Every structure is written in C-alpha cells, then in structure tokens.
Amino acid sequence: MHHHQLLIFFALLIFVFGLFSRIAEKNYVTGPMVFMAVGILASSLVFNLFELHFEMEAVKLVAELTLMLVLFIDATMIHRGFLHGPSARISARLLLIGLPLTMLLGTGLGLVMFSSAGIMAILLMAFILSPTDAALGQAVVKSEAVPHEIREAISVESGLNDGIALPPILICMALLGAEAGGQESAWLGFVIKQITLGPIVGMIVGWSGGWLIQNMSDRGWMEETFQRLSALPIAILAFACAELIGGNGFISAFVAGLGVRVGITSTAVRHQVQEFGETLGTQFILVVFLVFGLTLVPAATQYWGWMELLYALASLTIIRMLPVAIALLGTGLDWRTIAFIGWFGPRGIASVLYLLMAIAAIGFVGYEQVMSVIVLTVMISVFAHGISAVPLSLRYGKSVSSD
C-alpha cells in the first residue's frame, strides 16, 4: 500500500485509541498492547496490509528520535532528592546490584542455551534485555494502592537503567561490528571516543540549553509554548553534535537531560520542558510498538522454538526476580514487596530501540536467534505486564494495608 495510506493508518490509530484510552486503562488494556497487536494483525503474518521493513530509513529515523527523546526526558526526571528519599536505598540497590546481576545471569543462561550463537552476541542479547520499562505497567506507578516509595523506586529504576545499560551495549555492537569488518584492533579507540566525547558534548549542550531557557524565561522573553517545545531540539542538538565529532549521540542525549536538569532551576519551567517531551515521546513510543508488530515480530517468528520461549520466560522471571531478591537483601522489605518489584520489570521500549539500533549497526543476518529471543521476550512482556499491572497492584496494596 502507498505511504500515504500507512500515515493515515498511523494517525487514525493514535487518534482513535486516544478517544477510548481511559476506558482501555480501566479494562487492563495498555497503548503498547493495542499498537503492537494491531501491527501484528496488519503484518504479513495475518492480513498483510502494509509492506514495511525494519531496515527502512523511515523506521531508523523514528527509532533514533524516540530513543534520544526517551533518554533525554528520563535524565531530566532525576532529582537530587531521590538520592535521600525513602525509595533511594531500594532504587540504588536495583541499579547498582540488581542490574549487573541481571546482565550476568542473562549471559550465563544464554551461554548454556545458545552456545553456538557466540559469546558477544549472547552478551548483546542479555544487555538489551536488562533495562526495564515502567510504562508497560503504568498502573503500578500510578496506583494509590501501592506505597509511594515502592512506586518511586520502580519508576526511578526504569528511568535510569536504560542509560546505564547503553555503554556495554555499544561496546558489544562495536566488537561485533569490528569482527564482521575484520577491524578488531580499531574497536577500542572507537568505543573510547563514543563514551567520552558523547557525555562531554551532552553536558555542554544540555547545561547551556537549560541555562538559556531559565534566563530567557526569567526575563519574560520566552513563552511557555516554546519552553515546552525545547525538549526535542536540545536532544537532537546533543545527539547530532556528538555524532559529528565521533561521540555517541544517545549517550550525549541522556547526559544533555542531566545538563538541562542542572541548568533549569525553576520547577515550573522544568515541568513545561518535561511535560511536552513526555507527551511527544509517548506518541513516538506507540508508533515504535506498531512498527515492532508490523516488522520485527514477522521477521522473528520463524526462529522461535522451545529454547527461545524458555529463555524469554526465564528473562521475565528468574533472570529478573532472583537478582532483585539478592539486591534487596537486608532492606527489611517483606517477600511480597520483593516479589512485586521483581515481577514489575517489564521489557519494553528500551529493548526495542536498542534492538533496532543493533540491527542498524550489525544487521539481522547471522544474529537471527538472539534477536528473535529479544523480540519474543518483549512481545510476551507487553501483554503479561500490561494485563497484570492493575489486579496485582490492587492485590499487593490490600495485602500491605491489612498488615
């Protein structure tokens, strides 16, 4: 079908879902569930309505814009207070102990189950599947039934672990790309430039942008409309400037968010920047899930078997929940709380975007098994965590309040 028809399909789907979004939320139906399911139905697996490939430039562009904006907005949400708040100990342990253990356990099980795939490809798979996405279980972080410190800990973990996981993912992609091109000796210099120049550029662009927004707003020169519109251009500037000099644009976008957080001292101004960025990011994310269902799911299905299914299920249970249990030892949290936090580690937008980034860097051919495992894990997670968010939040909240 023509590209204009695909655009109409995208636009209508977003608009129509929005009309019923509150009803959907009350009935345990999330945006990612709907958009991914519609994408699968419209794909070659079912009705074959559109011809879209995950290696098309338009798909790469949407993925890049979404990832840079998600990383940027996540970083702007970090505040000094969370380091000293009641949830700080929980989120710090989840990020500093739980995340590395998840990566290690995911790698170990991958080596046992998919030894022929190669250690670097398995590392890449484990790293891509390590970040969580609280948006897939949005009811958890919104539910008044769940204690505030638990909601905040889950939200902070989700906001930061995609940025923390990015450098090792980049190193894996650089090594795999170097092996494929026969340039193993050049990968170290490339990685050093990527992870050093990116943060430097990001902090300069982000802090300068934030300082200018704050000063122009204080003088009364900047309208609120343009405060809200500033998130995407700052993220793009940080990304493009870093890539121009050999740094990593995504790391730069994340650090730019930190810079903006420092540069903007007014809570009201910062809220304007964050609010529109989140809204725009949500639209991009829904489009990415639609593309995920249209392109990646059909490409991966032929590589799914019992081993792939078992790993996907393990990734959402033991590979996530055991490290969380270890990380939270000694915190005084009861087993119900630890199990609740462990279960709500959905694999969502970060994993999808990092997968698209990996495909753009090293290709799909030759890595079909590990990449199809990522697709299967995300697909299961979108439904399992979306459906269980409301009932489990209510059940957990009642059990805690009855103590």
The 8 nearest C-alpha neighbors of each residue, nearest first, counted from 0:
[[1, 49, 4, 2, 48, 50, 5, 3],
 [0, 2, 4, 3, 5, 49, 6, 50],
 [3, 1, 5, 4, 6, 0, 7, 49],
 [4, 2, 6, 5, 1, 7, 0, 8],
 [3, 5, 7, 2, 1, 6, 8, 0],
 [4, 6, 8, 2, 3, 7, 9, 1],
 [7, 5, 3, 9, 8, 4, 10, 2],
 [6, 8, 4, 10, 5, 9, 11, 3],
 [7, 9, 5, 11, 6, 10, 12, 4],
 [10, 8, 6, 12, 7, 11, 5, 13],
 [9, 11, 7, 13, 12, 8, 6, 14],
 [12, 10, 14, 8, 13, 9, 15, 7],
 [11, 13, 15, 9, 14, 10, 16, 8],
 [14, 12, 10, 16, 11, 15, 17, 9],
 [13, 15, 11, 17, 12, 16, 10, 18],
 [16, 14, 18, 12, 17, 13, 11, 19],
 [17, 15, 19, 13, 18, 14, 20, 12],
 [16, 18, 20, 14, 15, 19, 13, 21],
 [19, 17, 15, 16, 20, 14, 21, 22],
 [18, 20, 16, 17, 22, 21, 23, 15],
 [21, 19, 17, 23, 22, 16, 18, 24],
 [20, 22, 24, 23, 19, 25, 18, 17],
 [21, 23, 25, 19, 24, 20, 26, 28],
 [24, 22, 28, 20, 26, 21, 25, 19],
 [23, 25, 21, 27, 28, 26, 22, 29],
 [24, 26, 22, 23, 27, 21, 28, 389],
 [25, 27, 23, 24, 28, 22, 386, 21],
 [28, 26, 386, 24, 25, 23, 389, 29],
 [27, 29, 23, 24, 26, 386, 385, 32],
 [30, 28, 32, 31, 385, 24, 33, 27],
 [29, 31, 33, 32, 34, 285, 28, 16],
 [32, 30, 34, 33, 29, 35, 288, 285],
 [33, 31, 29, 30, 35, 34, 381, 36],
 [32, 34, 36, 30, 31, 35, 37, 29],
 [35, 33, 289, 37, 31, 36, 32, 288],
 [34, 36, 292, 289, 38, 288, 32, 37],
 [37, 35, 39, 33, 38, 34, 32, 40],
 [38, 36, 40, 34, 39, 35, 33, 41],
 [37, 39, 292, 293, 289, 35, 41, 36],
 [38, 40, 292, 42, 36, 293, 37, 41],
 [41, 39, 37, 45, 38, 42, 46, 36],
 [40, 42, 48, 38, 46, 39, 47, 37],
 [43, 41, 47, 293, 39, 44, 40, 45],
 [42, 44, 47, 45, 46, 297, 41, 48],
 [45, 43, 42, 297, 47, 39, 46, 40],
 [44, 46, 40, 43, 47, 42, 41, 39],
 [45, 47, 41, 48, 40, 42, 43, 44],
 [48, 46, 43, 42, 41, 49, 45, 44],
 [49, 47, 41, 46, 42, 0, 50, 43],
 [50, 48, 0, 47, 51, 42, 41, 5],
 [49, 51, 52, 0, 48, 47, 42, 43],
 [50, 52, 49, 294, 53, 293, 55, 290],
 [53, 51, 54, 294, 55, 50, 58, 295],
 [52, 54, 55, 294, 58, 295, 51, 355],
 [55, 53, 52, 56, 58, 59, 359, 358],
 [54, 56, 58, 57, 52, 53, 59, 51],
 [55, 57, 59, 58, 60, 54, 53, 61],
 [58, 56, 60, 59, 55, 61, 54, 62],
 [57, 59, 61, 55, 56, 60, 53, 62],
 [60, 58, 56, 62, 57, 61, 63, 55],
 [59, 61, 57, 63, 62, 58, 56, 64],
 [60, 62, 64, 58, 63, 59, 65, 57],
 [63, 61, 59, 65, 60, 64, 352, 66],
 [64, 62, 60, 66, 65, 61, 59, 67],
 [65, 63, 61, 67, 62, 66, 68, 60],
 [64, 66, 62, 68, 63, 283, 67, 69],
 [67, 65, 69, 63, 68, 64, 70, 62],
 [66, 68, 70, 64, 249, 252, 69, 65],
 [67, 69, 71, 65, 66, 70, 72, 64],
 [70, 68, 66, 72, 71, 67, 65, 73],
 [71, 69, 253, 73, 67, 68, 72, 66],
 [70, 72, 256, 253, 68, 252, 74, 69],
 [71, 73, 75, 69, 74, 70, 68, 256],
 [74, 72, 158, 70, 76, 71, 75, 69],
 [73, 75, 256, 257, 71, 76, 72, 77],
 [76, 74, 256, 260, 72, 77, 257, 73],
 [77, 75, 74, 73, 78, 72, 260, 273],
 [78, 76, 75, 74, 79, 73, 81, 257],
 [79, 77, 80, 81, 76, 260, 82, 75],
 [80, 78, 81, 82, 77, 83, 84, 260],
 [79, 81, 82, 78, 83, 84, 77, 87],
 [80, 82, 84, 83, 87, 79, 78, 86],
 [83, 81, 87, 80, 79, 84, 78, 88],
 [82, 84, 81, 80, 87, 85, 79, 86],
 [85, 83, 81, 87, 86, 80, 82, 88],
 [84, 86, 87, 148, 83, 88, 81, 89],
 [85, 87, 148, 152, 89, 84, 88, 90],
 [88, 86, 82, 84, 90, 89, 81, 85],
 [87, 89, 91, 86, 90, 92, 85, 330],
 [88, 90, 92, 86, 87, 91, 152, 93],
 [89, 91, 152, 93, 87, 92, 156, 88],
 [92, 90, 94, 88, 93, 89, 95, 87],
 [91, 93, 95, 96, 89, 94, 90, 326],
 [92, 94, 97, 90, 91, 96, 95, 326],
 [95, 93, 98, 91, 92, 97, 96, 90],
 [94, 96, 92, 91, 93, 97, 98, 99],
 [97, 95, 92, 326, 93, 98, 99, 94],
 [96, 98, 93, 322, 323, 100, 326, 99],
 [97, 99, 101, 94, 100, 96, 93, 95],
 [100, 98, 102, 101, 97, 96, 103, 95],
 [99, 101, 103, 97, 102, 98, 322, 104],
 [102, 100, 98, 104, 99, 103, 318, 322],
 [101, 103, 99, 105, 100, 125, 104, 126],
 [104, 102, 100, 106, 105, 101, 107, 99],
 [103, 105, 107, 101, 106, 102, 318, 100],
 [106, 104, 125, 102, 108, 103, 107, 101],
 [107, 105, 109, 103, 104, 125, 122, 108],
 [108, 106, 104, 110, 109, 105, 103, 111],
 [107, 109, 111, 105, 110, 106, 104, 112],
 [108, 110, 106, 112, 107, 111, 113, 121],
 [111, 109, 114, 107, 108, 113, 112, 106],
 [110, 112, 108, 109, 114, 113, 107, 106],
 [111, 113, 109, 110, 114, 108, 306, 310],
 [114, 112, 110, 109, 115, 116, 111, 121],
 [113, 115, 110, 116, 111, 112, 117, 109],
 [114, 116, 117, 113, 110, 118, 112, 111],
 [117, 115, 114, 113, 120, 121, 118, 366],
 [118, 116, 115, 120, 119, 114, 121, 113],
 [117, 119, 121, 120, 122, 116, 110, 114],
 [120, 118, 122, 121, 117, 123, 171, 175],
 [119, 121, 123, 122, 118, 117, 124, 116],
 [122, 120, 124, 118, 123, 119, 109, 106],
 [123, 121, 119, 125, 120, 124, 106, 118],
 [122, 124, 120, 126, 121, 125, 171, 168],
 [125, 123, 121, 127, 122, 126, 369, 128],
 [126, 124, 105, 122, 128, 106, 123, 102],
 [125, 127, 129, 123, 128, 124, 102, 122],
 [128, 126, 124, 350, 125, 129, 123, 353],
 [127, 129, 125, 126, 350, 130, 124, 346],
 [128, 130, 126, 127, 102, 125, 101, 131],
 [131, 129, 161, 160, 128, 349, 164, 346],
 [130, 132, 344, 346, 157, 345, 133, 129],
 [131, 133, 347, 345, 134, 157, 346, 135],
 [132, 134, 135, 136, 157, 137, 154, 131],
 [133, 135, 137, 136, 132, 347, 138, 140],
 [136, 134, 133, 385, 137, 132, 381, 384],
 [135, 137, 388, 385, 134, 138, 133, 139],
 [136, 138, 134, 139, 140, 135, 133, 141],
 [137, 139, 141, 136, 142, 389, 140, 388],
 [138, 140, 142, 137, 141, 136, 388, 392],
 [139, 141, 150, 137, 138, 142, 154, 151],
 [142, 140, 138, 139, 137, 143, 150, 145],
 [143, 141, 144, 139, 138, 145, 140, 392],
 [142, 144, 145, 141, 146, 147, 396, 140],
 [143, 145, 396, 142, 393, 146, 392, 397],
 [144, 146, 396, 143, 142, 392, 147, 150],
 [147, 145, 149, 148, 144, 150, 143, 396],
 [148, 146, 150, 149, 151, 145, 143, 86],
 [147, 149, 86, 151, 150, 146, 85, 152],
 [150, 148, 152, 151, 147, 146, 153, 86],
 [151, 149, 140, 147, 153, 148, 152, 154],
 [150, 152, 154, 148, 149, 153, 155, 147],
 [151, 153, 90, 149, 86, 155, 154, 150],
 [154, 152, 156, 150, 151, 155, 157, 149],
 [153, 155, 151, 157, 152, 156, 133, 158],
 [156, 154, 158, 152, 157, 153, 151, 159],
 [157, 155, 153, 159, 154, 158, 90, 160],
 [156, 158, 131, 154, 132, 155, 159, 160],
 [157, 159, 155, 73, 156, 154, 160, 161],
 [160, 158, 156, 162, 161, 157, 155, 163],
 [159, 161, 163, 130, 162, 157, 156, 164],
 [160, 162, 130, 164, 163, 159, 349, 165],
 [163, 161, 165, 160, 164, 159, 70, 253],
 [164, 162, 160, 161, 165, 159, 166, 167],
 [165, 163, 161, 162, 166, 160, 167, 168],
 [164, 166, 168, 162, 163, 167, 169, 161],
 [167, 165, 169, 168, 164, 170, 163, 194],
 [168, 166, 170, 169, 165, 164, 171, 126],
 [167, 169, 165, 171, 166, 170, 123, 126],
 [170, 168, 166, 172, 167, 171, 173, 165],
 [169, 171, 167, 173, 168, 172, 174, 166],
 [172, 170, 174, 168, 169, 173, 123, 175],
 [173, 171, 169, 175, 174, 170, 176, 168],
 [172, 174, 170, 176, 171, 175, 177, 186],
 [175, 173, 177, 171, 176, 172, 178, 186],
 [174, 176, 172, 178, 177, 173, 171, 179],
 [177, 175, 173, 179, 174, 178, 361, 172],
 [176, 178, 182, 183, 174, 180, 179, 175],
 [179, 177, 181, 175, 176, 180, 183, 174],
 [178, 180, 176, 177, 181, 175, 182, 361],
 [181, 179, 177, 182, 178, 176, 183, 175],
 [180, 182, 178, 179, 177, 183, 176, 184],
 [183, 181, 177, 180, 184, 185, 178, 186],
 [182, 184, 177, 185, 178, 186, 181, 174],
 [185, 183, 182, 186, 187, 177, 188, 181],
 [184, 186, 183, 182, 187, 188, 189, 177],
 [185, 187, 189, 188, 183, 184, 173, 177],
 [188, 186, 190, 189, 185, 191, 184, 183],
 [189, 187, 191, 190, 186, 185, 192, 184],
 [188, 190, 186, 192, 187, 191, 193, 185],
 [189, 191, 193, 187, 192, 188, 186, 194],
 [192, 190, 188, 193, 194, 189, 195, 187],
 [193, 191, 189, 195, 190, 246, 196, 194],
 [192, 194, 246, 247, 190, 191, 195, 197],
 [193, 195, 191, 197, 192, 196, 190, 247],
 [196, 194, 192, 197, 193, 198, 191, 199],
 [195, 197, 246, 199, 192, 198, 193, 194],
 [196, 198, 246, 251, 247, 241, 200, 195],
 [199, 197, 201, 251, 200, 254, 196, 195],
 [200, 198, 196, 202, 201, 197, 203, 195],
 [199, 201, 203, 197, 198, 202, 241, 204],
 [202, 200, 251, 255, 198, 254, 237, 204],
 [201, 203, 258, 255, 205, 199, 200, 204],
 [204, 202, 200, 201, 206, 205, 207, 199],
 [205, 203, 201, 207, 202, 206, 237, 208],
 [206, 204, 255, 258, 259, 202, 208, 207],
 [205, 207, 258, 262, 259, 209, 208, 203],
 [208, 206, 210, 204, 209, 205, 203, 211],
 [209, 207, 205, 211, 206, 210, 204, 212],
 [208, 210, 262, 259, 263, 206, 212, 211],
 [211, 209, 262, 207, 213, 212, 208, 263],
 [210, 212, 214, 208, 213, 209, 215, 207],
 [213, 211, 209, 215, 210, 214, 216, 208],
 [214, 212, 210, 216, 263, 211, 215, 217],
 [215, 213, 217, 211, 216, 212, 210, 218],
 [214, 216, 218, 220, 212, 221, 217, 213],
 [215, 217, 221, 219, 213, 214, 218, 220],
 [218, 216, 214, 219, 215, 213, 220, 221],
 [219, 217, 215, 216, 220, 214, 221, 213],
 [220, 218, 216, 217, 221, 215, 222, 214],
 [219, 221, 215, 218, 216, 222, 217, 214],
 [222, 220, 216, 215, 219, 223, 225, 226],
 [221, 223, 224, 225, 226, 220, 216, 219],
 [222, 224, 226, 225, 227, 221, 271, 268],
 [225, 223, 227, 222, 226, 228, 221, 271],
 [226, 224, 228, 227, 223, 222, 229, 221],
 [227, 225, 223, 229, 224, 228, 272, 271],
 [226, 228, 272, 271, 225, 275, 224, 229],
 [227, 229, 225, 226, 230, 224, 231, 275],
 [228, 230, 226, 227, 232, 231, 225, 233],
 [231, 229, 233, 276, 272, 232, 228, 234],
 [230, 232, 234, 233, 229, 235, 68, 276],
 [233, 231, 235, 234, 229, 230, 236, 228],
 [234, 232, 236, 235, 230, 231, 237, 229],
 [233, 235, 252, 231, 237, 232, 236, 238],
 [236, 234, 232, 238, 233, 237, 239, 231],
 [237, 235, 233, 239, 238, 234, 240, 232],
 [236, 238, 201, 234, 252, 240, 235, 251],
 [248, 237, 239, 235, 241, 236, 252, 240],
 [240, 238, 242, 236, 241, 237, 235, 243],
 [241, 239, 243, 237, 242, 238, 236, 244],
 [240, 242, 246, 248, 197, 243, 238, 239],
 [243, 241, 245, 246, 239, 248, 244, 240],
 [242, 244, 240, 241, 245, 239, 246, 238],
 [245, 243, 242, 241, 246, 240, 196, 192],
 [246, 244, 242, 243, 192, 193, 241, 247],
 [247, 245, 193, 197, 196, 241, 242, 192],
 [248, 246, 193, 197, 250, 249, 242, 241],
 [238, 247, 249, 251, 241, 242, 250, 197],
 [250, 248, 252, 251, 67, 247, 238, 253],
 [249, 251, 253, 252, 248, 247, 197, 198],
 [250, 252, 201, 197, 248, 198, 254, 249],
 [253, 251, 255, 249, 234, 71, 237, 238],
 [254, 252, 71, 70, 250, 256, 255, 251],
 [253, 255, 257, 201, 251, 256, 252, 202],
 [256, 254, 205, 201, 258, 252, 202, 257],
 [255, 257, 71, 75, 74, 259, 254, 253],
 [258, 256, 260, 254, 74, 255, 259, 75],
 [259, 257, 206, 205, 255, 202, 261, 260],
 [258, 260, 209, 205, 262, 206, 256, 261],
 [259, 261, 257, 75, 258, 262, 263, 256],
 [262, 260, 258, 259, 263, 257, 206, 264],
 [263, 261, 209, 210, 206, 259, 260, 258],
 [264, 262, 209, 213, 261, 260, 265, 210],
 [263, 265, 262, 266, 261, 213, 269, 260],
 [266, 264, 268, 267, 263, 269, 213, 270],
 [265, 267, 269, 268, 270, 264, 263, 271],
 [266, 268, 270, 265, 269, 271, 264, 272],
 [269, 267, 271, 265, 270, 266, 272, 226],
 [268, 270, 266, 272, 271, 267, 263, 265],
 [269, 271, 273, 267, 268, 272, 274, 266],
 [270, 272, 227, 268, 274, 269, 273, 226],
 [273, 271, 227, 269, 270, 226, 230, 274],
 [272, 274, 270, 276, 271, 275, 277, 269],
 [275, 273, 277, 271, 276, 272, 270, 278],
 [274, 276, 278, 227, 277, 273, 272, 279],
 [277, 275, 273, 279, 274, 278, 230, 280],
 [278, 276, 280, 274, 275, 279, 273, 281],
 [279, 277, 275, 281, 280, 276, 274, 282],
 [280, 278, 276, 282, 281, 277, 275, 283],
 [279, 281, 277, 283, 278, 282, 276, 284],
 [282, 280, 284, 278, 279, 283, 277, 285],
 [281, 283, 285, 279, 284, 280, 286, 278],
 [284, 282, 280, 286, 281, 285, 65, 287],
 [283, 285, 281, 287, 286, 282, 280, 288],
 [286, 284, 288, 282, 287, 283, 31, 281],
 [285, 287, 289, 283, 284, 288, 290, 282],
 [288, 286, 290, 284, 289, 285, 291, 283],
 [289, 287, 291, 35, 285, 290, 286, 34],
 [288, 290, 38, 34, 35, 286, 292, 291],
 [291, 289, 293, 287, 288, 292, 294, 286],
 [292, 290, 288, 295, 289, 294, 293, 287],
 [293, 291, 38, 39, 35, 289, 296, 290],
 [294, 292, 38, 42, 290, 39, 291, 289],
 [293, 295, 291, 52, 53, 292, 297, 296],
 [296, 294, 291, 298, 297, 299, 292, 293],
 [295, 297, 299, 292, 298, 294, 300, 291],
 [298, 296, 299, 300, 295, 294, 44, 43],
 [299, 297, 295, 296, 300, 294, 301, 371],
 [298, 300, 371, 296, 297, 301, 302, 295],
 [301, 299, 303, 302, 297, 298, 296, 371],
 [300, 302, 299, 303, 298, 297, 304, 371],
 [303, 301, 300, 299, 368, 371, 304, 367],
 [304, 302, 300, 307, 301, 371, 299, 308],
 [303, 305, 307, 306, 308, 302, 301, 309],
 [304, 306, 308, 307, 309, 303, 310, 311],
 [307, 305, 309, 308, 304, 310, 112, 303],
 [306, 308, 310, 304, 305, 309, 372, 303],
 [309, 307, 305, 311, 306, 310, 312, 304],
 [310, 308, 306, 312, 311, 307, 313, 305],
 [309, 311, 313, 307, 312, 308, 314, 306],
 [312, 310, 376, 314, 308, 313, 309, 307],
 [313, 311, 309, 315, 314, 310, 308, 316],
 [312, 314, 310, 316, 317, 315, 311, 318],
 [313, 315, 318, 311, 312, 316, 310, 319],
 [314, 316, 312, 313, 319, 318, 311, 317],
 [317, 315, 313, 319, 320, 314, 318, 312],
 [316, 318, 320, 313, 321, 319, 314, 315],
 [319, 317, 314, 101, 316, 313, 104, 105],
 [320, 318, 317, 316, 101, 321, 315, 322],
 [321, 319, 341, 317, 323, 316, 322, 318],
 [320, 322, 324, 317, 323, 319, 318, 325],
 [323, 321, 97, 325, 324, 100, 320, 101],
 [324, 322, 326, 320, 97, 321, 325, 341],
 [325, 323, 321, 327, 322, 326, 337, 320],
 [326, 324, 322, 328, 323, 327, 321, 97],
 [325, 327, 323, 97, 96, 324, 92, 328],
 [326, 328, 324, 325, 330, 323, 329, 92],
 [329, 327, 325, 330, 326, 324, 331, 332],
 [328, 330, 331, 327, 332, 326, 325, 324],
 [331, 329, 332, 327, 328, 89, 88, 333],
 [330, 332, 329, 333, 328, 327, 334, 337],
 [333, 331, 330, 336, 337, 334, 327, 329],
 [334, 332, 336, 335, 337, 331, 338, 330],
 [333, 335, 337, 336, 338, 332, 339, 324],
 [336, 334, 338, 337, 333, 339, 395, 332],
 [335, 337, 339, 338, 334, 333, 340, 332],
 [336, 338, 334, 340, 339, 335, 341, 324],
 [339, 337, 341, 335, 336, 340, 334, 342],
 [340, 338, 336, 342, 341, 337, 335, 343],
 [341, 339, 337, 343, 338, 342, 336, 153],
 [342, 340, 320, 338, 339, 343, 323, 337],
 [343, 341, 339, 340, 344, 338, 320, 316],
 [344, 342, 340, 341, 345, 339, 384, 136],
 [343, 345, 131, 342, 341, 346, 132, 319],
 [346, 344, 131, 132, 380, 343, 347, 384],
 [347, 345, 131, 377, 132, 380, 350, 128],
 [346, 348, 132, 350, 349, 377, 345, 351],
 [347, 349, 351, 350, 352, 132, 284, 346],
 [350, 348, 352, 351, 347, 353, 161, 130],
 [349, 351, 353, 127, 348, 352, 347, 128],
 [352, 350, 348, 354, 349, 353, 355, 347],
 [351, 353, 355, 349, 354, 350, 62, 348],
 [352, 354, 356, 350, 355, 351, 349, 357],
 [353, 355, 357, 351, 352, 356, 350, 358],
 [356, 354, 352, 358, 357, 353, 359, 351],
 [355, 357, 353, 359, 354, 358, 352, 360],
 [358, 356, 360, 354, 359, 355, 361, 353],
 [357, 359, 362, 355, 363, 360, 361, 356],
 [358, 360, 356, 357, 362, 361, 355, 54],
 [361, 359, 357, 358, 362, 356, 172, 176],
 [360, 362, 358, 176, 357, 359, 172, 363],
 [363, 361, 358, 359, 364, 360, 357, 366],
 [362, 364, 358, 366, 367, 365, 361, 370],
 [365, 363, 366, 362, 367, 361, 358, 368],
 [364, 366, 367, 363, 362, 368, 116, 361],
 [367, 365, 364, 363, 368, 369, 370, 120],
 [366, 368, 370, 365, 369, 363, 371, 364],
 [369, 367, 371, 370, 366, 302, 372, 116],
 [370, 368, 372, 371, 367, 366, 124, 373],
 [369, 371, 373, 367, 372, 368, 366, 374],
 [370, 372, 299, 374, 368, 373, 369, 367],
 [373, 371, 375, 369, 370, 374, 307, 376],
 [374, 372, 370, 376, 371, 375, 377, 369],
 [373, 375, 371, 377, 372, 376, 378, 370],
 [376, 374, 378, 372, 373, 377, 371, 379],
 [377, 375, 311, 373, 379, 378, 374, 380],
 [378, 376, 380, 346, 374, 379, 375, 347],
 [377, 379, 375, 381, 380, 376, 374, 382],
 [380, 378, 376, 377, 382, 381, 383, 375],
 [379, 381, 377, 383, 382, 378, 384, 345],
 [382, 380, 378, 379, 385, 384, 383, 32],
 [381, 383, 385, 380, 379, 384, 386, 32],
 [384, 382, 380, 386, 385, 381, 379, 387],
 [385, 383, 387, 386, 380, 136, 382, 388],
 [384, 386, 382, 136, 383, 135, 388, 387],
 [385, 387, 27, 383, 384, 388, 382, 28],
 [386, 388, 384, 385, 390, 391, 389, 383],
 [389, 387, 136, 385, 391, 138, 139, 384],
 [388, 390, 392, 391, 138, 387, 393, 27],
 [391, 389, 393, 392, 387, 388, 394, 386],
 [390, 392, 394, 393, 389, 388, 387, 395],
 [393, 391, 395, 389, 390, 394, 139, 396],
 [394, 392, 396, 390, 391, 395, 144, 397],
 [395, 393, 391, 397, 396, 392, 390, 398],
 [394, 396, 398, 392, 397, 393, 391, 399],
 [395, 397, 144, 145, 393, 399, 394, 398],
 [398, 396, 400, 394, 399, 395, 401, 393],
 [397, 399, 395, 401, 396, 400, 394, 402],
 [398, 400, 396, 397, 401, 402, 395, 145],
 [399, 401, 397, 402, 398, 396, 144, 395],
 [402, 400, 398, 399, 397, 396, 395, 394],
 [401, 400, 399, 398, 397, 396, 333, 395]]
